[in-house]
Each structure stands twice: as structure tokens, then as C-alpha cells.
């Protein structure tokens, strides 16, 4: 996802704003310390114009597991998601 974001020349803050989640949560997803919900994966795929690549990567990742919702992650990091 980081590569897609950089190719789109978007900051983590801008991706978070467009996907309605906290920029620090985007960072955690990119570092693979958090795994986004299916709904957020779809939002991110659309925001990054990935044509389903992010959705497919999430589906193929056997480590993928439900995570806190982006709203809960934002409450945890105390930013205004």
C-alpha cells in the first residue's frame, strides 16, 4: 500500500482524510502492525485508485485478521479521524 500511496504522491495524512481514518492508522497499516477492516480496505483501494489490487492483497494475506475499527484506532491515537 505504501508504494501505491507514494505513486499517487499522497501523504499518509491525505490518504487518511480521504479514507476517513487517522493518518497514524495509515502508518500502522503500511508497517503491518495493524490490519484494516474489509470496509477500510475497499476505501483505501478506491482512494489510491488501485483497481482492486489492495483488496486482492488483503484477501491473499493469510496473516490478515480483523482489527480495531479505524474509529477505535483514532480514539487510541487521539487524533481527529
Z-matrix of the N, CA and C atoms (Angstrom, degrees):
N
C 1 1.437
C 2 1.533 1 110.57
N 3 1.315 2 116.56 1 -36.90
C 4 1.472 3 119.38 2 179.47
C 5 1.529 4 110.50 3 -57.38
N 6 1.325 5 116.52 4 -43.15
C 7 1.465 6 120.81 5 179.76
C 8 1.524 7 110.47 6 -60.67
N 9 1.315 8 116.82 7 -45.79
C 10 1.471 9 120.19 8 178.30
C 11 1.528 10 110.60 9 -60.12
N 12 1.326 11 116.35 10 -43.32
C 13 1.465 12 120.29 11 -179.36
C 14 1.522 13 110.52 12 -62.35
N 15 1.322 14 115.90 13 -44.71
C 16 1.468 15 119.36 14 -179.58
C 17 1.524 16 111.44 15 -67.19
N 18 1.335 17 117.02 16 -38.46
C 19 1.470 18 119.70 17 177.22
C 20 1.523 19 110.74 18 -61.96
N 21 1.331 20 115.71 19 -33.57
C 22 1.468 21 120.34 20 178.78
C 23 1.529 22 111.69 21 -82.16
N 24 1.316 23 116.72 22 -0.30
C 25 1.466 24 124.60 23 -177.35
C 26 1.533 25 112.10 24 50.63
N 27 1.333 26 114.29 25 47.55
C 28 1.455 27 120.96 26 178.37
C 29 1.524 28 109.47 27 -114.26
N 30 1.308 29 116.21 28 142.86
C 31 1.458 30 121.08 29 174.76
C 32 1.526 31 109.35 30 -80.55
N 33 1.308 32 116.25 31 164.20
C 34 1.464 33 120.09 32 174.88
C 35 1.523 34 109.39 33 -61.30
N 36 1.308 35 116.37 34 -36.91
C 37 1.463 36 120.47 35 178.70
C 38 1.531 37 110.74 36 -61.32
N 39 1.328 38 117.11 37 -45.79
C 40 1.461 39 120.69 38 -178.56
C 41 1.528 40 111.47 39 -67.21
N 42 1.330 41 117.29 40 -40.86
C 43 1.470 42 119.79 41 177.19
C 44 1.525 43 109.47 42 -62.82
N 45 1.325 44 116.61 43 -44.17
C 46 1.455 45 119.94 44 177.90
C 47 1.515 46 112.35 45 -59.98
N 48 1.320 47 116.23 46 -43.52
C 49 1.470 48 120.18 47 178.77
C 50 1.529 49 110.96 48 -60.60
N 51 1.315 50 116.06 49 -46.38
C 52 1.462 51 120.48 50 -177.78
C 53 1.532 52 112.62 51 -70.35
N 54 1.319 53 116.55 52 -31.84
C 55 1.471 54 120.55 53 -178.84
C 56 1.527 55 111.98 54 -94.13
N 57 1.322 56 116.91 55 1.40
C 58 1.463 57 123.23 56 177.82
C 59 1.521 58 112.98 57 63.87
N 60 1.323 59 115.56 58 47.50
C 61 1.462 60 119.72 59 173.76
C 62 1.526 61 109.44 60 -148.58
N 63 1.284 62 114.64 61 172.60
C 64 1.457 63 122.86 62 -173.94
C 65 1.537 64 111.51 63 -73.73
N 66 1.326 65 118.47 64 137.59
C 67 1.469 66 120.30 65 177.29
C 68 1.532 67 112.91 66 -57.45
N 69 1.326 68 117.14 67 -34.51
C 70 1.465 69 118.52 68 179.22
C 71 1.524 70 110.88 69 -68.26
N 72 1.332 71 117.19 70 -27.88
C 73 1.469 72 120.32 71 176.25
C 74 1.536 73 109.38 72 -69.96
N 75 1.332 74 117.33 73 -37.72
C 76 1.471 75 121.21 74 174.98
C 77 1.525 76 109.05 75 -59.68
N 78 1.314 77 116.89 76 -43.63
C 79 1.460 78 121.38 77 178.06
C 80 1.529 79 110.96 78 -59.77
N 81 1.315 80 116.65 79 -44.28
C 82 1.470 81 120.98 80 -179.99
C 83 1.528 82 111.30 81 -64.38
N 84 1.314 83 116.60 82 -37.95
C 85 1.467 84 120.28 83 177.17
C 86 1.528 85 109.27 84 -64.37
N 87 1.319 86 116.49 85 -45.61
C 88 1.464 87 120.26 86 -179.70
C 89 1.525 88 111.85 87 -63.65
N 90 1.316 89 117.20 88 -33.38
C 91 1.465 90 120.88 89 178.41
C 92 1.533 91 112.32 90 -86.08
N 93 1.329 92 115.78 91 -1.26
C 94 1.467 93 123.64 92 179.54
C 95 1.525 94 112.77 93 60.58
N 96 1.330 95 115.74 94 34.56
C 97 1.456 96 119.66 95 172.79
C 98 1.521 97 110.75 96 -97.87
N 99 1.323 98 116.51 97 -12.16
C 100 1.464 99 123.85 98 172.90
C 101 1.517 100 107.47 99 -134.91
N 102 1.319 101 115.45 100 148.07
C 103 1.456 102 121.32 101 177.55
C 104 1.521 103 107.75 102 -116.71
N 105 1.321 104 117.48 103 121.71
C 106 1.467 105 120.61 104 -174.32
C 107 1.520 106 112.44 105 -70.57
N 108 1.318 107 114.11 106 156.19
C 109 1.456 108 120.35 107 174.55
C 110 1.527 109 109.08 108 -66.95
N 111 1.315 110 115.60 109 163.09
C 112 1.470 111 120.00 110 178.85
C 113 1.527 112 110.19 111 -60.31
N 114 1.331 113 116.65 112 -40.91
C 115 1.469 114 119.68 113 179.71
C 116 1.529 115 111.01 114 -61.32
N 117 1.327 116 117.03 115 -43.17
C 118 1.462 117 119.45 116 179.36
C 119 1.521 118 111.26 117 -67.87
N 120 1.315 119 117.46 118 -36.49
C 121 1.471 120 120.77 119 176.75
C 122 1.526 121 109.55 120 -58.13
N 123 1.308 122 117.41 121 -42.76
C 124 1.471 123 121.05 122 178.97
C 125 1.530 124 110.40 123 -65.20
N 126 1.331 125 116.90 124 -41.83
C 127 1.472 126 120.27 125 176.95
C 128 1.521 127 111.03 126 -61.09
N 129 1.332 128 116.15 127 -46.39
C 130 1.459 129 120.46 128 -178.54
C 131 1.524 130 111.48 129 -63.84
N 132 1.326 131 116.64 130 -40.11
C 133 1.459 132 120.59 131 178.10
C 134 1.529 133 110.20 132 -60.16
N 135 1.314 134 115.97 133 -40.90
C 136 1.469 135 120.22 134 179.37
C 137 1.531 136 111.03 135 -70.76
N 138 1.325 137 117.33 136 -46.30
C 139 1.461 138 121.74 137 -179.04
C 140 1.527 139 110.86 138 -59.18
N 141 1.335 140 116.23 139 -40.10
C 142 1.462 141 120.73 140 -177.29
C 143 1.522 142 112.73 141 -92.00
N 144 1.341 143 116.54 142 6.49
C 145 1.473 144 122.03 143 178.29
C 146 1.524 145 110.25 144 48.84
N 147 1.336 146 115.74 145 48.92
C 148 1.460 147 121.37 146 -173.96
C 149 1.526 148 113.68 147 -88.86
N 150 1.308 149 118.08 148 -2.97
C 151 1.458 150 120.61 149 175.97
C 152 1.530 151 114.26 150 59.74
N 153 1.312 152 117.02 151 31.47
C 154 1.465 153 121.12 152 179.00
C 155 1.517 154 114.70 153 92.81
N 156 1.327 155 117.74 154 -4.91
C 157 1.469 156 120.62 155 -176.97
C 158 1.528 157 112.31 156 -64.98
N 159 1.325 158 117.33 157 -38.78
C 160 1.462 159 120.05 158 179.57
C 161 1.521 160 109.94 159 -70.82
N 162 1.316 161 116.82 160 -38.37
C 163 1.467 162 121.32 161 176.82
C 164 1.524 163 109.80 162 -61.93
N 165 1.315 164 116.75 163 -46.22
C 166 1.471 165 121.00 164 -179.52
C 167 1.523 166 111.32 165 -64.53
N 168 1.322 167 117.04 166 -40.18
C 169 1.465 168 120.47 167 179.54
C 170 1.518 169 110.40 168 -64.03
N 171 1.314 170 117.15 169 -41.19
C 172 1.482 171 120.89 170 179.02
C 173 1.517 172 110.34 171 -65.36
N 174 1.333 173 116.74 172 -40.36
C 175 1.464 174 120.55 173 -179.49
C 176 1.529 175 111.41 174 -67.39
N 177 1.330 176 116.78 175 -34.24
C 178 1.464 177 121.18 176 -177.72
C 179 1.519 178 113.00 177 -82.22
N 180 1.321 179 117.55 178 -16.98
C 181 1.464 180 121.37 179 -176.77
C 182 1.524 181 109.59 180 -78.37
N 183 1.323 182 116.13 181 108.80
C 184 1.461 183 120.26 182 -177.98
C 185 1.520 184 111.98 183 -69.87
N 186 1.336 185 117.32 184 -15.88
C 187 1.460 186 120.28 185 176.79
C 188 1.516 187 111.26 186 -81.20
N 189 1.329 188 116.46 187 -16.40
C 190 1.457 189 120.54 188 -175.52
C 191 1.523 190 109.60 189 -58.72
N 192 1.283 191 114.42 190 133.13
C 193 1.454 192 120.43 191 179.94
C 194 1.519 193 107.87 192 -147.68
N 195 1.309 194 116.48 193 159.73
C 196 1.464 195 117.92 194 179.38
C 197 1.519 196 110.58 195 -58.72
N 198 1.294 197 115.05 196 143.79
C 199 1.452 198 121.78 197 179.40
C 200 1.516 199 108.47 198 -122.77
N 201 1.310 200 115.14 199 177.99
C 202 1.454 201 118.68 200 172.71
C 203 1.521 202 107.68 201 -62.98
N 204 1.285 203 115.49 202 153.16
C 205 1.454 204 118.54 203 176.09
C 206 1.517 205 108.76 204 -66.22
N 207 1.334 206 118.04 205 154.89
C 208 1.467 207 119.93 206 177.50
C 209 1.524 208 111.89 207 -55.25
N 210 1.346 209 116.83 208 -35.97
C 211 1.461 210 119.26 209 179.33
C 212 1.521 211 110.68 210 -63.91
N 213 1.327 212 117.99 211 -42.13
C 214 1.460 213 120.83 212 178.60
C 215 1.523 214 110.52 213 -66.91
N 216 1.312 215 117.26 214 -38.87
C 217 1.464 216 120.32 215 178.02
C 218 1.519 217 109.55 216 -61.97
N 219 1.329 218 116.53 217 -39.11
C 220 1.459 219 119.97 218 179.83
C 221 1.517 220 110.97 219 -68.82
N 222 1.312 221 117.15 220 -35.69
C 223 1.466 222 118.87 221 175.80
C 224 1.521 223 109.75 222 -64.19
N 225 1.317 224 115.68 223 -37.59
C 226 1.452 225 120.22 224 -179.68
C 227 1.521 226 111.31 225 -66.07
N 228 1.326 227 117.56 226 -41.22
C 229 1.467 228 119.52 227 -177.48
C 230 1.539 229 111.96 228 -90.51
N 231 1.331 230 116.47 229 -0.96
C 232 1.459 231 122.76 230 174.43
C 233 1.522 232 114.78 231 61.41
N 234 1.296 233 116.24 232 31.11
C 235 1.471 234 118.29 233 174.72
C 236 1.522 235 108.51 234 -106.41
N 237 1.285 236 116.53 235 166.88
C 238 1.458 237 120.64 236 -176.11
C 239 1.509 238 110.10 237 -95.09
N 240 1.338 239 116.47 238 80.98
C 241 1.464 240 122.71 239 -178.44
C 242 1.435 241 112.76 240 -65.29
